[in-house]
Amino acid sequence: MSKRNTQQRRQTIITELDQRGKVSVYQLAKQFSLSEVTIRKDLAILETSSLLLRRYGGAISLPKESIEPKNKSLSKRKLAIAKQAALLINDHHRIIIDSGSTTSALVKALDDKKGLIVMTNSLSIAGELTALENEPVLLMTGGTWDPQSEAFQGQVAEQVLRSYDFDQLFIGADAIDIARGTTTYNELTGLSRVMAEVSKEVIVMVESDKIGRKIPNLELPWHCIHTLITDNGLSEEIINQLIKQDIKLIIAN
């Protein structure tokens, strides 16, 4: 089934929800002559996009006050960054997607990639990956759950990662220190560094308003980073300073 038909079907589901308030997996499968597994994937994708709420056997409309995102411009920046990041991924690549709101936006841009193998330490990202129609092979780090980063961390996760090698790591940051690299509030930086060690290319995805913030904990120094993807909110002075760090800088419009 073409991507266009998939998008049209999902839009039809949203339209029916607006009209009726709820839909059932059984009815939708019969309506579109598809398996219930495919319909459940549709509903999962729509739920991660904050367009509905899944319930047993189907889905219901969101409450009216929940439909609009709190910060549209923020969402648009993340999606623009994710779109640029997806252009760097080839079919059959082995990639790591670290936990984070910006990196999770990348998942929505992977539906046309074939044969992907994706490792993540995030339960929410894992859930979104299982909803993709192209069904990438999903690997989980396991480890100790860290409520601060909402992801698995620790020695077990590091040992699992060292059992593999990857083409690319996609990772976010709490801030970018122009002199040092990526920084974080979290003192657990070991897993991020192992992710970088086992990846041929390290791609940092971060919004421009995080660049220049002062946060004490260094996560990845510049020599570990190959590419930085951000939005078009940077001054020429900051752009020139970043380029001097010997990285590839991609500006998403």
N, C-alpha and C positions, 0 to 999 in steps of 0.2 A: 504494500500500500504506500502511495506517495506521501511525502511530508505534507504537501498541500492538502490532500484529503484528510490527513490526520488533524491538521489545524482546523479545517472546516468542521470536522466532526466534533472537536472539542468546543468550538464556538457554538455549535448547535446545542450541545449539552448545557452550556451556560445560558443560552437563550431560553431553553426549556425550564431551567431552574428559576430564572427570573419570572417566568409565567406561572409556574406551578408550585414553586417553593421547595420541591424535592423531586428526586429521580431515583429509580432503582436500577441496579446492575442488570437484573434479568430483563427488564423492559428495554433498556438501552442496547443490550446484546441482541435482542430480537429485532429491534428497530434498524440497527446497522448491519445485521447479519454477520456479527463478529463473536468471538469467544468472550466469555465473562472475564477471563484473564486480561484480555486487551482493554476492556472497559474499566477494569479496576486500575490498570496502569494510567488510563486517561484521568480518572478521578484523583489518583495520587499526584500526578503532575499538576492538575488544576488546584489541588489543595496546597501544594508547596508554593504555588504562585499566588496564594491568598485569594482564590476565586470561589471557593466553596469549602464546606466542612463535610468530611466523610462520616457516614454513620453505617451501622450494620446493614448490609444489603444494598447500600446506595449512598446518596449524598443529599445535603440540604443547603439552602442558600445561607450566605453569611448574614449576620445582623447588619443592618444598614450602616451603622456607625463604624463597622470594621472593613468596609469595602475599599475605602481610599487609604493608600499608604500614608503614614504620618509625614514622610518626607520624600516627595516625588523626585526632587532633584537628586537626592542621595541615591535613590534606587536607580535612576537613569545613569548616574556615574558608574555605579557598580556594574550595571549591565553593559555599558560601553566598554569598560575595562575587560569584562569577561569575554565580550565578542572579539576583542583584539587577541586575548590569550588563546581563544579557541583556534584562531588562524594559525597558530604555531604548532598545533597538534596534527600529526598525520595518522592515517588509518594504521591500526595494529601497534600503535605506540603503547609503551608501558609507562604510566604516569602515577605520581602521587598528588593527591589534593589534600592539603592540610585543612584543619578546621578553621572556620571563620566565615563571616557573612559575605565578604567580597569573593572569597574562593568558592563558596557554595553557589554563587551566581554563575560560575563557570559550568556547572552541571547542566543547566538549561540549554547551553550552547553545544552540547556534545551529541545531540540526537542523530546527527548525520555522519558520525564517525564510526567506522567499522573495525571490529576486532580489537577494541581497546581492552587493556588490563589496567585496572585502577585500584590503587591502594589508598586507604584513608584511615584516619584515627577518629573520625567524627561519625556518630550514629546518625545524625540528621542527613549528612551528605550521603552516607551509605543507603539510607532510605530513598533518597532522590535518585540515586544511581539505579536501584532496582526497579524504578518506575520507568526508566528509559526503554523505548521500543527496540533500540539496537542492542540491548542487553549486554553491556560490557561485563567482562569477568571482574568480580568484586573481591578484593582482598582487604582484610581488616587487621590492624596492628595488634589488637588486644592490649592488655596492660592494665594499669591502674587508672580508674576514672578520676579526672581532675575537674571538680565543679567550677573552678575559676575559668578555665579555658573551654569547658564543656566538651572535653575530648579525652582520649586515652593517652597516658604518658607513662614514663618509667622504664625500667630496665627490660622488662618483658617485651614491651613495644619496640625498644631499640634492637633487641636480639632478633625479633621477627624481621625488622627492616633489613638487617645485615644479611639475611638469607637470600635477598633479591638484589637485582640491579634495575635501574629505571632510566628511561630516556629523559624525563622531565619531572621537576618538582614545581608545583604551583602553591605558593605560600603567601599569606598576608603579613601584616605587621601592625602593631599598635602605633608605631611612629617610625620615621626615617631620620636618623642623625646623618646629616650630609657629610660629616667628617668620618663617621665610624661605620655606619650600615644600618640594619634594621634593629629596632629596640622594642622592648616589651615591658609591661607591668609584671608579667608572670616570671618568677624566678626559675621555673622549670624550662630551660632552654635546650636541654640535652637532646630531646627527640628531634627538634628542628634541625640541629646540627647533623645528626645522623641521617635525616632525610636528605640533606644537602650532600653528604658524603657519598650516598649510594645513587645519586642522580647525575647524569651527564650534563644537564642544564638546569640551573636554578632560576626560576621566574618569580619575581615578587610582584604581587598585585596590590596596589594601595592607592587610596584616594589622595588627591593633591593636598587637602587640608591637613593630612597627617605628616607631610614632609616639612621638617624643620622643628617639629615638637621635641621637647627635651624630656626623655624618659631614661632612667639610669641603666636598666639591664640590657646589655648588648646581646642580641640574638644571633644574627648572621653578619659577620664583617664583610666589607665590600669584596674582598678577594674570593668569597664563596658565591657571589651573585653574578649571574651572566646578563640578566635582562630585568628591567624595571618597567612595569606598565602602570601608567597613571592617567588621570584626566587632564583636560586643557586649562586647569586653574593655576598653572605655575607661571611665575615671572621669568623673563629671559635670563636674569641673573641666576636664579635657582637652576634653570635648565642647564646653563653652562657649567655650574658647579657640579651637577650630577654627571654630566658627560665626562668631566675630568676624572671621575672615579673608574674609568675604563670599563663601563658597562654599556649595553645597548638600551637606549631609552625609547620607549614607545608611548606616544601621546594619543589617547583615545578621545575622539571628538564627541 
